[in-house]
């Protein structure tokens, strides 16, 4: 098998060298490393250029195009049959591709392989290790993969994150099977659900990568209310696109509904607290459009009443009335 590692970069000077070194230090060498620079304004290009022919640098034009579009543009540059996207601040452990190769030898029909990962901080110190699992390698059908991905594993909200994923390039050629800008900050989740419709997945349930949590990330620079509001819109997109799916069961659909509701009410409460009537109206109208797609299992009526009581306790009587009007 041939492997391309693509690294989309935008102002990644803090961590890009560590990311690239982690690929170059693999026990099973990859066939190419491609960095797609989305018009960085820091020293990212200089750092990448210092690697010479070991790394192929592609400089985008007209950017920055946004992190999701940057991912897709980076993937489009890959030449190998298997593509692994590595974010500028994450790392792969040395045996990662050796492990992937063994899995693909075992399951040659599979087109998507992931590894669980650890969490590291800005100093690359492991802050949380993925819990030990009963099996080392697991093959998942579509529904099994979605169910596994939606589970929580201690502090880990999913069975894997972005680092440590390899996908056959034929999957990216399927209709709509790319990273969707409309999915926003959960565009990675959205993509993994899409992949599962076209191939079984194989999971390496031993950490072979590390996901970095730090204040400079796309999510780390956002204020709490801004992030909450974005996540409401992201999960609303998930509800809309999967509500009529015949592939997913009720439990998997309810997962999207649950998080859309949770972030809707957090956003409304935040707008009330900040007395931001414009944001409140915007979220309330968006929620009204979404409500018709929610199943009874979501407990919509009860949660609306609960939030209404909370707004009264906060003392924003007029906005409580506005919430009742929109609901």
MARNU-424412 format. One record per residue: x, y, z of N, C-alpha, C, O in turn. Coordinates in steps of 0.1 Angstrom, whole numbers, plus 2048, in hexadecimal, padded with zeros to 3 digits. Layout:
XYZXYZXYZXYZ
...
% end
This chain:
8087F480080080080080980D80081480D806
8038177F980A8247F980282E8017F682E801
80A83680980483F81280884E81081485080E
7FE8578108018658107FD86B81D7F2868822
80587382480187A82F80088982B80988F826
7F488F82C7F289C8297F08A58357E88A183E
7F68B08367F68B98417F18C783D7F98CE838
7E48CA8407DF8D783D7E58E18477E48DE853
7EA8EC8437F08F584C7EB90484A7EA90883F
7E890A8557E69188567EB91E8637E691B86D
7F69268617FD92B86D8009218787FC922883
80791687380990B87C81890A88181C8FF885
81F91588282D91588583090F89383B90A895
82791089C82990B8AA82C8FC8AA8348F78B1
8248F48A28248E68A38278DE8968288D2897
8288E588B8298DE87E8368D587D8368CA877
8418DA88384D8D288284B8C488A8508BA885
8458C58958438B889D83A8AF89583C8A3895
8308B488E8268AC88682E8A587B82D899879
8368AD87383D8A786884889D86D849893866
84F8A087885989787D85288988085887F87F
84688A88683F87E88A83C87587E83C86987F
83A87B87283887386684586E86084686285C
84F87686185D87285B86386786486B85F85F
85F86687086585C87A85D84F87A85F847883
85484D87184C84087085583486E85E835865
85282987485A81D87185681786485E81085E
84A81A85F84681685184582384A83B82B84C
84E82684184F83383A84383583183E82C82A
83E84183183384582883984981A84584B819
83084A81083584C80383685B80083E85F7F7
82E86380783087280582A879811820874817
82F88581382A88E81D82789B8168308A1810
81A89F8168168AB80F8118B581A8088B2822
8178C18198128CC82180A8D68188108DB80F
7FE8D881B7F68E38147F58EF81D7EE8EF827
7FC8FA8197FC9068217F190F81C7F1913810
7E89138257DC91B8217DE9298247D793082B
7EA92E81E7ED93D81F7F194182D7EB94B832
7F99398337FE93D84180594A84180B94F837
80495184C80B95E84E81695E85881D96885A
81995285D82495086682F94985F83094A853
83894286684493C86084192D85C84B92685A
83592985B83291B85783991784A83F90C84A
83891F84083E91B83384D91A83485391082E
85492283C86292183E86691484586F90D842
85E91184F86090485785F8F884D8678EF84D
8548F88468528EC83D85C8EC8328618E182E
8608F782D86A8F88228788F282787F8ED81F
87A8F38348878EE8398898DF8388948DA83A
87E8D883587E8CA8348828C58268848B9823
8838CF81D8888CC80F87F8C28088738C3809
8858B880187D8AF7F98768A480186E89C7FC
8788A480E87189A81786289E81885A89581B
85F8AA8168518AF81784D8B780B8558C0807
8428B480483D8BB7F98348C77FE82A8C4804
8388D37FB8318DE8008288E47F482D8E67E9
81B8E57F78128EB7ED80C8F77F48078F77FF
80E9027ED80A90F7F27FC9137EC7FC9157DF
7F29147F47E59187EF7E59277EB7ED92F7EF
7DB92A7E37D99387DF7CB93D7E37C19357E4
7CA94A7E67BD9507E97B894C7F77AC94E7FA
7C09478007BB94380D7BD94E8177C0959814
7BB94B8247B793E8297A993A8257A0942824
7A792D82279A92881D79192282878691D825
79692283478F91C83F79490E842799907838
79490984E79B8FC8517958F084A79C8E7846
7878F08487818E58417858E48337898DA82D
7858F082C7898F081E7988ED81D79C8E7813
79F8F28267AE8EE8267B08E08277B98DB820
7A88D882E7AA8CA82F7A78C48217AF8BB81D
79C8C881B7998C280E7A48C58037A78BD7FB
7A98D18047B38D57FA7C08CD7FC7C78CA7F3
7C38CA8097CF8C280C7CD8B48077D68AF801
7C28AE8097BF8A18047C089F7F57C58957F0
7BB8AA7EE7BB8AA7DF7CA8A97DA7CC8A67CE
7D38AD7E27E18AD7DE7E889F7DF7F389D7D9
7E28967E67E88897E87E88807DC7DF8817D3
7F28787DA7F486F7CE7F38607D17F18587C8
7F385D7DE7F484E7E27E58497E37DC8507E3
7E483B7E47D78357E57D18377F37C58387F4
7D98387FD7D483B80A7D884980F7E484C80D
7CF8508157D285E8197CF85F8287C585B82D
7D986582F7D786883D7D987783F7E387D83B
7CE87D8457CF88C8487D488E8567CE888860
7DF8958577E48988647E48A78677E98AF85F
7DD8AB8717DC8BA8747EA8BF8797F28B887E
7EC8CC8777F98D28797FD8D18878098D388A
7F48CE8917F88CE89F7F88C08A57FA8BF8B1
7F58B689D7F48A88A38008A089F8088A5897
8018948A480D88C8A180987D8A07FF8798A5
81187689881086889781B86189E82686689E
8188568A582284E8AC82A8468A2824843897
8378438A483F83D89A83A83089383D82E887
83282889A82E81B89482081D88D81A812889
81B82988C80D82A88780B82387980381B878
81382786F81182186281581286181080B859
81E80E86A82180086B8147F886F8117ED86A
80D7FE8798017F887E7F67F88737EF7EE871
7F580386C7EB8048617ED7FA8567E47F4852
7FA7F98537FD7EF8487F97E184C7F47D9844
7FB7DD8597F77D085E7E87CE85D7E37C385A
7E17D98607D27D88607CD7D68527C47CE84F
7D37DD8487CE7DC83B7D37CF8347CC7CA82B
7DD7C98397E17BC8357D77B283A7D37A8833
7D27B48467C87AB84C7BA7AD8457B37A3843
7B67B98427A97BC83C7AB7C482F7A97D082F
7AF7BE8257B27C58187A67CC8127A87D4809
79A7C981678E7CF81078B7DC8177827E4812
7907DF82278D7EB82A7947F782479F7F6820
78C80282579180F81F79381A829795825825
79181683679282184079781B84D791812853
7A38208527A981B85E7AB8268687B0831863
7A98248747AB82F87E7B382988A7B281D88C
7B98318917C082E89E7BA8378A97B78428A6
7B88318B57B583A8C07C18428C37CC83F8BE
7C084D8CA7CB8568CD7CB85B8DB7C185A8E2
7D68618DF7D78678EC7D58768EA7D487B8DF
7D487D8F67D488C8F67E18918FB7E688C904
7E689B8F47F28A28F97F08B18FA7E68B68F4
7F98B89017F78C69038018CE8FB8078C88F2
8038DA8FD80B8E38F581A8DF8F68228E18ED
81E8D890182C8D490382D8C58FE8388BF901
8238C08F88238B28F38248A78FE82889C8FC
81F8AB90A81E8A291581089B9148068A2912
80F88E9168038879157FB88B9227FF88992D
7EF89091F7E689492A7DB88992D7D7888938
7D78829237CE8779247D186C91A7D486E90F
7D18609207D38549177C684D9147BD84C91D
7C48499087B88429047B783590D7C182E90E
7AB8329127AA82691B7AD8199147AB818908
7B280F91B7B58029167A87FB91179E7FB918
7A97F690579D7EF8FF79F7E08FF7AB7DB8FF
7947D88FF7967CA90079C7C38F47A27B88F5
79A7CA8E87A07C48DC7AA7CE8D67A97DA8D9
7B37C98CE7BD7D28C87B97D78BA7BB7E38B7
7B37CE8B27AE7D28A57A07CE8A479C7C38A7
7977D789F7897D489E7847D98907887E488B
77C7D088A7767D487D7687D88807617D2887
7647E487A7567E987C74E7EA8707537EF865
7427E68707387EA8667347F88677397FF871
72C7FE85E72880C85F72280F86C726818873
71780887071080B87C719809889718810892
7227FF88872B7FC89373580889573880C8A0
73980D88A74381888A73D82488F74382B897
73182788A72A83488F72783289E72A83C8A6
7238278A37208258B172D8268B972C82C8C4
7388218B47448228BB7498308BC74F8358C6
7478378B074C8458B074484E8B97498588BE
73784B8BB72F8548C37308518D272B8598DA
7368468D67388438E474384C8EA74B8528E3
74284E8F774C8558FF75684B90575184090A
76284E90676C84590C77484D91677F852914
76E84F92277485892C77486692776986C924
78086D92678087A92278087B91378088690D
78087090C7808708FD77286F8F876B8658FB
76D8798F175F8798EC75D8708E075186D8DE
76786B8DA7668628CF7708578D077A8588D7
76F84C8C87798428C87868468C17908408C4
7858508B97918558B378F8648AF7848698AF
79A86A8AD79A8788A87A087989A7A286E894
7A48858967A98868887B787F8867B987887C
7C188188F7CD87A88C7CC86B88D7C5866896
7D38648847D38568847C885087C7C384587F
7C48578717B98528687BF85085A7C585A855
7BC8458547C18438467B483F83E7AD836842
7B28458327A784282A7AB84081C7B4847817
7A68368157A98348077A483F7FE799844801
7AB8437F57A884F7ED79B84D7E57948577E2
7978417E278A83E7DB77E8437E47748477DE
77F8437F17758487F97728577F776785B7F7
77D85E7F677C86D7F37758707E677087B7E4
7758667DD76F8687D07608657D07598687C6
75A8607DB74C85D7DC74586B7DE74A8757E3
73886B7D97308777D972F87C7E77298757F0
7338887E973188F7F673B88A80173988E80D
7448817FE74C87B80975988380A76487E806
75888F80F76389781276089F81F75589D825
7698A78237668AF82F75C8BB82B75F8C2822
7518BC8327478C582F7488D28377488D1844
7498DD83174B8EA83873F8ED8417408F384C
7338E883D7268EA8447278E38527208E785B
72F8D98537308D18607398D886A73A8D5875
7408E38657488EB86E7528E487775A8DC872
7518E688475B8E088D7598D188F7628CB896
74F8CB88A74E8BD88B74E8B787C7498AC87A
7558BE8747578B986675E8AC86575C8A385C
7678A986F76E89C87076489187376488686D
75B89387E75188A88174888787574687B871
74489186E73B89086374288785873B87F852
74E88A85575588284B75687384F75486B846
75987085B75A86285F74D85B85E74D84F85A
74286286173585C85F73385985072D84E84C
73786284773586083973D85483473984C82C
74A85383975384883474C83B83774D83282F
74683A84374182D84773682883E73281C83F
73083083672682B82C72C82482072581C819
73982581E73F81F81374981481674D80D80D
74D81282275780882675680583475280D83C
7597F883875B7F58467677FD84B770801842
7687FF85877480685D77B7FC8667757F386C
7887FE8687907F68717967FF87B79C80A878
7967FC88879B8048927A77FD8997A67F289D
7B280589A7BD8018A27BB8078B07BC8138B2
7B87FE8BA7B38038C77BF8048D17BD8028DD
7CA8088CC7D680B8D37DB8198CE7DC81B8C2
7DE8228D77E18308D27ED8308C97F882B8CD
7EB8358BD7F68368B37F88458AF7FF8488A5
7F184E8B67F185C8B27EE8648BE7EA85F8C8
7F08728BD7ED87B8C87E68878C27EA88D8B8
7DB88B8C97D38978C67D68A28CF7D68A08DC
7DA8AD8CA7DF8B88D37D48C18D67CC8C68CE
7D28C48E37C98CE8E87D18DA8ED7DA8D98F5
7CE8E68E77D58F28EA7CD8FE8E77C38FE8E0
7D19098EC7CA9168EB7CA91C8DE7C29258DB
7D39188D57D491E8C87CC9178BD7CC91B8B1
7C590C8C07BE9048B67B290C8B27AE9178B7
7AB9078A77A090E8A179490F8AC78D9198AC
7939058B47899068BF78E90D8CB7869148D2
79B90D8CD7A09138DA7A09228DA79F9288E4
79F9288CE79F9378CE79193D8CE78F9498CF
7879348CE7799398CE77493B8DD7779348E6
76B9458DE7659478EB75A93C8ED7569368E3
75793A8FA74D92F8FD7409308F573C9268EF
73A93C8F572D93D8EF72E93C8E07259368D9
7399418DA73B9408CC73D9318C873792D8BE
74492A8D074691C8CD73A9148CE73690B8C6
7329178D97259108DB71C9128D07159098CB
71B91E8CB7129228C071691A8B470D9158AC
72391A8B17289138A57249048A67208FE89C
7268FE8B17238F08B37148ED8B17108E38AC
70C8F68B66FD8F58B36FB8F48A46F38EB8A0
7018FD89D6FE8FC88E7048F08886FF8EA87F
7108EB88D7168E088770E8D388A70C8CB881
7098D18967018C68996F38C78926ED8BD88F
6EE8D38906E18D48896E38CF87A6DA8C9875
6EF8D28756F28CD8676F18BD8676ED8B785E
6F78B78726F78A98736E88A48746E589A86D
6E08AA87C6D28A687D6CB8A686F6C589D86C
6CD8B18686C78B285B6CB8A88516C38A284A
6D88A58516DD89C8466DA88D8496DA885840
6D988A8566D787C85A6C987885E6C686D860
6C088285F6B28808646AB87685C6A386E861
6AD87584F6A586C8466AE8608426A9858839
6BA85F8476C28548446BC8468476B7845853
6BD83D83E6B982F8416C48278476C281B84B
6D082C8476DC82584B6DE82585A6E381C860
6DB8318606DD83286F6D082F8776C5831872
6D38298836C882688C6C38328946C983D893
6B983089C6B383B8A46BD8408AE6BE84C8B0
6C58378B46CE83B8BE6D98448B86DD84E8BE
6DE8418AC6E98498A66E38578A26EA8618A3
6D785789D6D18648996CE86C8A66D08798A6
6CA8668B06C786D8BD6D48748C26D387F8C8
6DF86E8BF6EC8748C46ED8828BE6F188C8C5
6EA8848B16EB8918AA6E189A8B06E38A68B3
6D58958B36CA89D8B86CE8A28C66CB8AE8CA
6D38998CE6D789C8DC6E18A88DC6DF8B28E4
6EB8A78D46F58B28D56F08BF8CE6F48CA8D2
6E88BE8C46E28CA8BE6D98D18C96DA8DD8CA
6D18C98D06C98CF8DB6D28D58E66CF8E08EA
6DC8CE8EA6E48D28F56EB8DF8F26EB8E98FA
6F08E08E56F78ED8E26ED8F88DE6F19048E0
6E18F48DA6D78FF8D86D49068E56D39128E5
6D18FE8EF6CD9048FC6D990B9036D7915909
6E59069016F090D9066F291A8FF6F5924906
6F091A8F26F19278EB6E69318EF6E993D8F1
6DA92C8F06CF9358F46D293B9026D0946905
6D693290B6D99369196E49409196E494A920
6EF93E9116FA9479106F695590B6FA95F910
6ED9549016E89618FB6E09699056E1975906
6D896190D6D09689176D996E9226D7979926
6E39679266ED96B9306F497892C6F6981934
6F797891F6FE98491A6F598F9146F999990F
6E898C9156DE9959106E09999026DE9A48FE
6E398E8FA6E69908EC6D998C8E46D89808E1
6D09958E26C39928DC6C598D8CE6BD9858C9
6CE9938C66D09908B86D49818B76CF97A8AF
6DE97D8BF6E296F8BF6D79668C46D595B8BE
6D096A8CE6C59628D36BB95F8C86B69548C6
6B696A8C16AD9698B66B295F8AB6AA9578A6
6BE9618A86C495989D6C494A8A16C0941899
6C89468AD6C89398B26BA9338B36B79288AF
6B193B8B96A39378BA69D9348AD69592A8AC
69F93C8A369A93A8966A092D88F699925889
6AD92B8916B391F88C6AE9138926AC90888C
6AB91489F6A69088A76989058A26948FA8A1
6909108A068290D89B68290688E67A8FD88C
68B90988568C9028786908F387A68C8EA873
6998F188569E8E38876948DB88E6948CE88D
68B8E18966838D98A067A8CE8996788C489F
6768D188D66D8C78866748BA88366E8B0880
6818BA8836898AE88068C8A688C69189B88B
68A8AB89868E8A58A468389A8A867789C8A7
68888F8AD67F8848B167A8878BF67F88F8C6
66F8808C366A8818D067487D8DB6748828E6
67D8748D768786F8E069087B8E66968798F0
6918868DE6998918E26948988EE69B8A08F5
6878978F268189E8FD6818AD8FB6838B4904
67E8B18EF67E8BF8EC6768C88F567A8D28FA
6698C48F76608CC8FF6658CE90D6648D9912
6698C491366E8C592167A8CE92267B8D692B
6838CD91868F8D591968C8E49166938ED91C
6838E790D67F8F590B6798FA91867C90691C
6718F391F66B8F792C6768FA93667590393E
6808F193768B8F29406938FF93E696906947
69590193169D90D92E69591A93169A924936
68891992F67F925932680928940680934944
67F91E94968092095768E92695B68F92F963
6989219546A69279576A79359536AD93D95B
6A19399486A194794469A95094E69E95C951
68F94B95468895395E69095596B69095F971
69894A96E6A194B97A6AC9569776B095D981
6B095796B6BA9619676B496F9676BB979968
6A79709676A197D96769E98395A69A98F959
6A097C94F69E98294269097E93D68E976934
68698494367898194067498393166D97A92B
67898D92C67499091E67A98691467498290B
68798291768D97890E68796A911686962907
68296791D67B95B91F66E95A91766B950911
66896591665C96690D65F9648FF65895E8F7
66A96A8FB66F9688ED6729598EA66F9548DF
6789538F367B9448F266E93C8F066D9348E7
66493F8F86589388F765193B8EA64B9328E4
6529478E564D94A8D86539428CC64C93D8C4
6609418CD66793A8C266692B8C36669238B9
6649268D06639178D26569128CE6539068CF
% end
